[in-house]
């Protein structure tokens, strides 16, 4: 059966009162509905306590936007996995293109974070993706496979029950431009085949989200692709009515 995880990455947006309004509207929109999709919200660290309290006993899972790989220590400005677990965080996004671009995060660092997250019993959402220049140079799969090799180094096939991969073409993030269905399908097929062969996995057991300007208008076309297992949604997740519409679209696809 097709798996679907719809995750909202709020990025550096929302004050606590705004987060409360947003998540309250999402809760109201999904209550009394039987969803097969997994729904995740990833607020800024400053809003984790607010959101964690609100979603307690709801159908919504809590995610964080980043972490450090050490459990504690003299790492000014960082946040540890035990700190996140305190607020019942279940998912942690790592390797997002914005972290790579603005904060020079490497695949080796992402690998350390992935190992620490898995060892803590949480689930990493590991982001990979190529730039426009790399795509135009015909290096898309060379880049993606290299990122996978380094980010997944030393992990085992058993880890994949708790791993989510998010394919996010860098040129389609926050630009309003989404990759074509043909480009997404090709990338997801190749990524799943590569991981499946590398770790001796059934490709249906690999959870692979798409992230890159997902909206209410294009989500049905994207989520209907066989090897797309949900979406990592940025700006559209900040409007409850749009996020709820995407969730409903995902659910209709699963039940059709």
C-alpha positions as CSV (number, residue, x, y, z in Angstrom):
1,X,0.0,0.0,0.0
2,X,1.2,3.5,-0.8
3,X,2.5,5.4,2.2
4,X,1.9,9.1,2.6
5,X,3.5,11.6,4.9
6,X,2.3,15.2,4.6
7,X,4.7,17.5,6.6
8,X,4.6,21.2,7.0
9,X,8.0,23.0,7.4
10,X,7.2,26.4,8.9
11,X,10.8,27.5,8.5
12,X,11.5,30.8,10.4
13,X,7.9,31.9,10.6
14,X,5.2,32.2,13.3
15,X,5.3,33.7,16.8
16,X,3.7,31.5,19.6
17,X,0.3,33.1,19.2
18,X,0.4,32.7,15.4
19,X,1.5,29.0,15.8
20,X,-1.4,28.5,18.2
21,X,-3.9,29.9,15.7
22,X,-2.4,27.9,12.8
23,X,-2.3,24.5,14.6
24,X,-5.7,25.0,16.2
25,X,-7.2,25.5,12.7
26,X,-5.5,22.4,11.4
27,X,-6.8,20.3,14.3
28,X,-10.3,21.6,13.8
29,X,-10.0,20.7,10.1
30,X,-9.0,17.1,10.6
31,X,-11.0,16.1,13.7
32,X,-13.6,13.4,13.2
33,X,-11.8,12.2,10.0
34,X,-10.1,8.9,9.7
35,X,-6.8,9.6,7.9
36,X,-4.4,7.0,6.6
37,X,-1.9,9.7,5.8
38,X,0.6,10.8,8.5
39,X,0.4,14.5,9.3
40,X,3.4,16.3,10.6
41,X,4.0,20.0,11.6
42,X,7.5,21.4,12.0
43,X,7.4,24.7,13.8
44,X,10.4,26.8,14.9
45,X,12.1,25.7,18.2
46,X,10.5,28.6,20.0
47,X,7.0,27.2,19.3
48,X,7.6,23.5,20.1
49,X,6.1,23.7,23.5
50,X,3.0,25.6,22.3
51,X,2.4,23.2,19.4
52,X,3.3,20.1,21.4
53,X,0.6,20.9,24.0
54,X,-2.0,21.6,21.4
55,X,-1.5,18.5,19.3
56,X,-1.4,16.1,22.3
57,X,-3.7,13.2,21.7
58,X,-4.5,14.5,18.1
59,X,-3.7,12.9,14.8
60,X,-0.8,15.3,14.2
61,X,2.8,14.4,14.8
62,X,5.5,17.0,15.8
63,X,8.6,17.6,13.9
64,X,11.7,19.8,14.3
65,X,13.6,21.7,11.7
66,X,17.1,20.7,12.7
67,X,19.2,19.3,15.5
68,X,22.8,18.8,16.6
69,X,24.3,15.3,16.9
70,X,25.8,15.7,20.5
71,X,23.3,15.2,23.4
72,X,24.7,18.2,25.3
73,X,27.8,20.4,25.7
74,X,29.4,23.7,24.8
75,X,27.7,24.2,21.5
76,X,26.3,27.7,21.7
77,X,23.1,28.2,19.6
78,X,22.5,24.5,18.9
79,X,19.6,22.3,20.1
80,X,20.0,18.7,21.1
81,X,17.9,15.6,20.4
82,X,17.1,15.1,24.1
83,X,15.8,18.7,24.2
84,X,13.5,17.9,21.2
85,X,12.4,14.6,22.7
86,X,11.2,16.4,25.8
87,X,8.5,18.1,23.6
88,X,7.5,14.7,22.0
89,X,9.2,15.5,18.7
90,X,9.0,12.4,16.4
91,X,10.5,13.7,13.2
92,X,13.6,15.9,12.6
93,X,14.4,17.6,9.2
94,X,18.0,17.5,8.4
95,X,20.0,18.5,5.3
96,X,17.5,21.0,4.0
97,X,18.9,22.9,1.1
98,X,18.6,26.2,3.1
99,X,20.8,24.7,5.8
100,X,23.3,23.5,3.2
101,X,23.3,26.9,1.4
102,X,23.2,29.4,4.2
103,X,25.0,27.5,6.9
104,X,27.4,25.4,4.8
105,X,26.1,22.0,6.2
106,X,27.8,19.1,4.6
107,X,26.6,15.6,3.8
108,X,29.1,14.3,6.5
109,X,27.5,16.5,9.1
110,X,24.0,15.3,8.0
111,X,25.2,11.7,8.3
112,X,26.2,12.3,12.0
113,X,22.8,13.9,12.7
114,X,21.0,11.0,11.0
115,X,22.8,8.4,13.1
116,X,22.1,10.3,16.3
117,X,18.5,10.8,15.5
118,X,18.0,7.1,14.8
119,X,19.9,6.0,17.9
120,X,17.5,8.2,19.9
121,X,14.5,6.4,18.4
122,X,13.3,9.4,16.3
123,X,12.9,9.7,12.6
124,X,15.1,11.8,10.3
125,X,13.7,13.5,7.2
126,X,16.8,13.6,5.1
127,X,16.7,16.1,2.3
128,X,18.6,15.8,-0.9
129,X,18.5,17.8,-4.1
130,X,20.3,19.3,-7.0
131,X,20.8,23.0,-8.0
132,X,19.6,24.3,-11.4
133,X,23.2,24.5,-12.6
134,X,23.8,20.9,-11.7
135,X,20.6,19.8,-13.5
136,X,21.5,21.9,-16.6
137,X,24.9,20.2,-16.6
138,X,23.3,16.8,-16.6
139,X,24.7,16.0,-13.1
140,X,21.3,15.5,-11.4
141,X,21.8,11.8,-10.5
142,X,25.5,12.1,-9.9
143,X,24.7,14.7,-7.3
144,X,21.7,12.8,-5.7
145,X,23.5,9.5,-5.5
146,X,26.6,11.1,-4.0
147,X,24.4,12.8,-1.4
148,X,22.7,9.5,-0.6
149,X,26.1,7.7,-0.3
150,X,27.4,10.2,2.2
151,X,24.2,11.0,4.2
152,X,23.4,7.3,4.6
153,X,26.9,6.1,5.3
154,X,27.1,3.2,7.7
155,X,23.3,3.0,8.1
156,X,21.6,-0.4,7.8
157,X,18.5,-1.7,5.9
158,X,16.7,-2.0,9.3
159,X,17.0,1.7,9.8
160,X,14.8,2.5,6.8
161,X,11.6,1.7,8.8
162,X,12.3,5.0,10.5
163,X,13.9,7.0,7.7
164,X,12.2,9.5,5.4
165,X,14.0,10.8,2.3
166,X,12.8,14.1,0.9
167,X,13.7,15.0,-2.7
168,X,13.8,18.7,-3.1
169,X,15.2,20.1,-6.3
170,X,16.9,23.3,-5.0
171,X,15.8,25.3,-8.0
172,X,12.1,24.6,-7.1
173,X,12.2,25.6,-3.4
174,X,10.4,28.9,-2.6
175,X,10.5,29.9,-6.2
176,X,6.9,29.1,-7.1
177,X,8.4,26.8,-9.7
178,X,7.7,23.1,-9.3
179,X,9.5,20.3,-11.2
180,X,7.3,18.7,-13.9
181,X,5.6,15.4,-13.1
182,X,8.0,13.7,-15.5
183,X,11.0,15.2,-13.7
184,X,9.7,14.2,-10.3
185,X,8.7,10.7,-11.4
186,X,12.1,10.1,-13.0
187,X,14.0,11.4,-9.9
188,X,11.8,9.4,-7.4
189,X,12.2,6.2,-9.5
190,X,15.9,6.6,-9.7
191,X,16.3,7.4,-6.0
192,X,14.2,4.5,-4.8
193,X,16.0,2.1,-7.2
194,X,19.4,3.3,-6.0
195,X,18.5,3.0,-2.3
196,X,16.8,-0.3,-2.8
197,X,19.8,-1.8,-4.6
198,X,22.3,-0.3,-2.1
199,X,20.4,-1.6,1.0
200,X,18.7,-4.6,-0.5
201,X,15.3,-3.1,0.2
202,X,11.9,-3.5,-1.5
203,X,11.3,-0.1,-3.1
204,X,7.8,0.1,-1.7
205,X,9.4,0.2,1.8
206,X,11.3,3.3,1.1
207,X,9.5,6.5,2.1
208,X,10.3,9.3,-0.4
209,X,8.6,12.7,-0.1
210,X,8.7,15.4,-2.7
211,X,9.5,19.0,-1.5
212,X,9.7,21.9,-3.9
213,X,6.9,24.5,-4.1
214,X,4.1,22.1,-3.4
215,X,0.7,23.9,-3.5
216,X,-3.0,23.1,-3.4
217,X,-3.0,23.5,-7.1
218,X,-0.2,21.0,-8.0
219,X,-0.4,18.6,-5.1
220,X,-2.9,16.2,-6.7
221,X,-0.7,15.7,-9.7
222,X,2.5,15.3,-7.7
223,X,1.1,13.0,-4.9
224,X,-0.6,10.8,-7.5
225,X,2.9,9.7,-8.8
226,X,3.5,6.1,-7.8
227,X,6.8,6.6,-6.0
228,X,5.9,9.9,-4.2
229,X,5.1,9.2,-0.6
230,X,3.9,12.6,0.5
231,X,5.3,16.1,0.6
232,X,7.5,18.3,2.6
233,X,5.6,21.6,2.3
234,X,7.0,25.1,3.0
235,X,5.0,28.3,2.5
236,X,1.8,26.5,1.7
237,X,1.8,24.9,5.2
238,X,1.5,28.3,6.8
239,X,-2.1,28.7,5.7
240,X,-4.3,26.2,7.4
241,X,-6.9,26.0,4.6
242,X,-4.2,25.2,2.0
243,X,-2.5,22.7,4.2
244,X,-5.8,21.0,5.0
245,X,-6.7,20.9,1.3
246,X,-3.4,19.1,0.5
247,X,-4.0,16.6,3.3
248,X,-7.5,15.9,1.9
249,X,-6.0,15.4,-1.6
250,X,-3.5,13.0,-0.3
251,X,-6.2,11.1,1.5
252,X,-8.4,10.9,-1.6
253,X,-5.4,9.4,-3.5
254,X,-4.8,6.8,-0.8
255,X,-8.4,5.8,-0.7
256,X,-9.0,5.7,-4.5
